[in-house]
């Protein structure tokens, strides 16, 4: 009895196929619109969290995901899902600097739409650094632990243990200076300041 051979070709997963989906202008517009809507959703949820986190904290912290999103006592403007995501990204993660996430999504959407070509790869790298660095700075120099997030609290405590409080302060100040310098051309800034002083002297002479 002859065996029947089935010619089955394995479908290989290729990144190129995903890229081709976004090659269409229509798909780009849809994806950009989804990114912007998600960003708006997150921004509203985060702002609401800043005002209502004390009320929602007992509900979110002591319940699972399904219980939170179905709870009618949530005060967050975006409901249970907004409260859960806000708690996850702000309190349990990056603190108030979780706002960087929706703004990054908006920048990505703008790039996809082609309205303004930003160096997204370089910018997103700096934003990711800020997402980890800024909560640590906020936690170290203030007592706003809820807005520093779990990342800020944990990393700050780790650095305090390894370097001591003074060493940690010096490290963070150095990082802040280098971070600002990466955005601002200090040479040009000094030249502008010097020219301003010269102009001010000329005005006084007149």
C-alpha positions in Angstrom: 0.0 0.0 0.0 1.5 3.3 -1.1 1.9 6.0 1.4 0.5 9.4 0.5 3.0 12.1 1.1 1.6 15.5 2.1 3.6 18.4 0.8 3.4 20.7 3.8 5.7 23.7 3.8 6.7 25.2 7.1 5.8 28.9 7.2 8.9 30.7 8.5 8.4 33.7 10.7 10.2 36.7 9.1 10.6 40.2 10.4 10.5 41.4 6.8 6.8 40.3 6.7 6.0 42.5 9.6 7.9 45.5 8.1 5.9 45.0 4.9 2.7 45.5 6.8 3.8 48.9 7.9 5.0 49.8 4.4 1.4 50.7 3.5 0.5 54.4 4.2 -2.9 53.3 5.3 -1.5 50.9 7.9 1.0 53.6 9.0 -1.8 56.0 9.6 -3.9 53.4 11.6 -0.9 52.4 13.7 0.0 56.1 14.4 -3.6 56.8 15.4 -3.5 53.9 17.8 -0.3 55.1 19.3 -1.7 58.6 19.8 -4.9 57.3 21.3 -2.9 55.0 23.7 -0.7 58.0 24.7 -3.7 60.1 25.4 -5.3 57.3 27.5 -2.1 56.9 29.5 -1.6 60.6 30.1 -5.2 61.0 31.4 -4.8 57.9 33.6 -1.5 59.1 35.0 -2.8 62.6 35.7 -5.8 61.1 37.4 -3.5 58.8 39.4 -1.6 61.8 40.8 -4.9 63.1 42.4 -6.7 59.8 43.3 -3.9 57.3 44.1 -4.6 57.4 47.8 -8.3 56.4 47.2 -7.5 53.8 44.6 -4.4 52.3 46.3 -6.2 50.0 48.7 -8.3 48.6 45.8 -5.4 48.1 43.3 -2.8 46.9 45.8 -5.0 44.2 47.4 -6.8 42.8 44.3 -5.9 41.1 41.1 -6.2 42.6 37.6 -9.8 41.3 37.0 -11.0 42.5 40.4 -9.5 46.0 39.8 -10.9 46.6 36.3 -14.4 45.5 37.4 -14.5 47.6 40.7 -17.0 50.4 40.7 -15.3 52.4 43.5 -12.2 53.3 41.4 -11.7 57.1 41.2 -9.3 57.1 38.2 -10.8 59.0 35.2 -10.0 56.0 32.9 -11.6 53.5 35.3 -10.2 50.3 36.7 -7.8 49.6 33.8 -6.4 53.2 34.0 -5.9 52.8 37.8 -4.2 49.4 37.3 -1.8 50.5 34.6 -1.0 53.8 36.4 -0.2 51.9 39.6 2.0 49.5 37.7 3.9 52.1 35.8 4.1 54.9 38.4 4.0 53.4 41.9 5.5 50.0 41.0 8.0 51.2 38.4 9.1 54.6 37.2 7.3 57.0 39.4 6.0 60.3 37.9 8.5 59.9 35.0 6.3 57.2 33.6 4.9 60.2 31.6 7.9 59.7 29.4 6.3 56.5 28.0 3.2 58.1 26.4 5.2 61.1 25.1 7.7 58.7 23.5 4.8 57.0 21.8 3.6 60.4 20.5 7.0 61.1 19.1 7.1 57.7 17.4 3.7 58.3 15.9 4.8 61.7 14.5 7.9 60.0 13.0 5.7 57.3 11.3 3.3 60.0 9.9 6.3 61.9 8.6 5.3 65.3 9.8 8.6 65.8 11.5 11.6 63.5 11.2 13.2 63.2 14.6 16.2 61.1 15.4 14.0 58.7 17.2 16.6 56.1 17.9 19.0 58.5 19.6 16.1 60.2 21.4 14.5 57.0 22.6 17.9 56.0 24.1 18.1 59.2 26.1 14.5 58.8 27.2 15.1 55.3 28.4 18.1 56.5 30.4 15.9 59.3 31.9 13.2 56.7 32.7 15.6 54.9 35.0 17.8 57.9 36.1 15.2 60.6 37.0 13.3 58.4 39.5 16.5 57.8 41.4 17.4 61.5 41.4 13.9 62.4 42.7 14.0 59.8 45.4 17.5 60.8 46.5 17.0 64.5 46.8 13.3 64.5 47.9 11.0 62.5 50.1 8.5 62.0 47.3 8.8 58.2 47.3 5.4 57.5 45.8 6.4 59.6 42.8 9.8 58.1 42.6 8.4 54.6 42.0 9.8 51.3 43.0 12.7 51.7 40.5 13.8 55.0 42.0 13.6 53.7 45.6 15.4 50.4 44.9 18.2 51.8 42.8 18.7 54.7 45.3 18.9 52.4 48.2 21.3 50.1 46.3 23.6 53.1 45.5 23.4 54.4 49.1 24.6 51.0 50.3 27.4 50.6 47.8 28.7 54.3 47.6 27.2 55.8 50.8 24.9 58.9 50.6 27.6 61.4 49.8 29.1 59.1 47.1 25.7 58.6 45.6 25.0 62.3 45.6 28.3 63.0 43.8 27.6 60.3 41.3 24.1 61.5 40.5 25.2 65.2 40.2 27.9 64.1 37.8 25.4 62.1 35.7 23.0 65.0 35.7 25.7 67.3 34.3 26.7 64.8 31.6 23.0 64.3 30.7 22.4 68.0 30.3 25.6 68.4 28.4 24.4 65.8 25.9 21.4 68.0 25.1 23.0 71.4 25.3 26.1 72.5 23.5 28.0 74.1 26.4 30.5 75.8 24.2 27.8 77.6 22.2 26.0 78.4 25.5 29.2 80.1 26.9 29.7 82.0 23.6 26.1 83.3 23.7 26.6 84.3 27.4 29.9 86.1 26.6 28.3 87.9 23.6 25.4 88.9 25.9 27.8 90.5 28.4 29.6 92.4 25.7 26.3 93.7 24.3 25.2 94.7 27.8 28.4 96.7 28.3 27.9 98.5 24.9 24.3 99.4 25.9 25.6 100.9 29.2 28.2 103.0 27.3 25.5 104.4 25.1 
